[in-house]
Amino acid sequence: MKMNELRHQIATEPQSRPSGLQVAYVTVDESSEGQRIDNFLLKVAKGVPKSHIYRVLRSGEVRVNKGRVDATYRLQNGDVVRIPPMRVAEKAAPTGGFVPAGEFPVLFEDAALLVIDKPAGVAVHGGSGVAFGVIEQLRRARPEAKFLELVHRLDRETSGILVLAKKRSVLVHLHEQIRGNGMDKRYFACVAGEFPNTRQHVKLPLYKYSTPDGERRVRVQADGLASHTVFNRMEAFDGYTLLEAELKTGRTHQIRVHLQSIGFPIVGDDKYGDFALNKALSRSGTKPGLKRMFLHAHRLTLTHPVTGAPMTVSAPLPAECVEFLQQLRQGRPARDAD
């Protein structure tokens, strides 16, 4: 049964469905292999209240290979899932609007992976006031793709390497690598101030919270999540430093908040940066000048989830960042890192 047909059938009101309508049976393919049954149902049953999904799971109305399963069961290729018709919430009307097809510079692609170079200013997915992002545009551009999911995320104003999985099994494998520190993620960041150390470890716990207007923020706080970043000085200028950041953990806004907390905010950071400096740098005709945040995911090393071979992908520094560094070199005395 096709996904659209399945969604239509399970969304029928149980009390008013025609007597001839039967429950849906779907055979799991590799696009859903490894996914938890509750998440699978939430995906195919758009608009069905989450509480109802868990209720039909507990009652045994949902079955896999004719047997009862709990919400944590992970689907296997070839499983046959029995799904009863379920009630759609009244508020579940189509939202959003037209999503344009979008393609982005491809750094690597095969049957398992798609690695792109995301530009600054583009969200990776829709939500929080953003109608659509990279993932929605890529899905629109590749309607033949059975499965396409983000492996990780980048902040909207961060550019660089973004990895997407083309199979559920690949997504699961890469998430395991992330949890086991099997990925080496490197970022370039230009900061305000002259960074004193050639190499510095920053281990400060990070706490995520929301502002009164609902904006997501992060701060250093004793009861926050353990977080670790290593900073390597790449090039030093009068008043600025180019750093490479190694992520040892992957917390929200980690690099940005760690640098702010030790007194070296990222140039152009509109949440945690030096706002007066950012304003001055963004004025037309200013040299050095920059109208974006200087944070770029430039290198990623991982194990290929299918072949098992180590692989490294690199993304060139964007033109506006290259120009900013050239202006720093030309306009002020500069020195290389030790």
Salt bridges, closest charged atoms under 4 A:
GLU13 OE1 - ARG87 NE 3.39
ASP38 OD2 - ARG36 NH2 2.67
GLU103 OE2 - ARG142 NE 3.42
GLU109 OE2 - ARG142 NH1 2.61
GLU109 OE2 - LYS166 NZ 2.69
ASP110 OD2 - HIS304 NE2 2.60
GLU149 OE2 - LYS43 NZ 3.82
GLU149 OE1 - ARG139 NH2 3.07
ASP155 OD1 - HIS253 NE2 3.71
ASP155 OD2 - ARG256 NH1 2.90
ASP184 OD1 - ARG186 NE 2.82
GLU194 OE1 - ARG335 NH2 3.36
GLU215 OE1 - ARG217 NH2 3.58
GLU215 OE2 - LYS271 NZ 3.34
GLU235 OE2 - ARG329 NE 2.85
GLU244 OE1 - ARG186 NH1 2.94
GLU244 OE2 - HIS298 NE2 2.85
GLU246 OE2 - ARG186 NH1 3.62
GLU246 OE2 - ARG199 NH1 2.80
GLU246 OE1 - LYS248 NZ 3.40
ASP269 OD1 - ARG256 NH2 2.71
ASP270 OD1 - ARG256 NH2 3.81
GLU320 OE2 - ARG292 NH1 3.13
ASP338 OD2 - ARG233 NH2 2.83
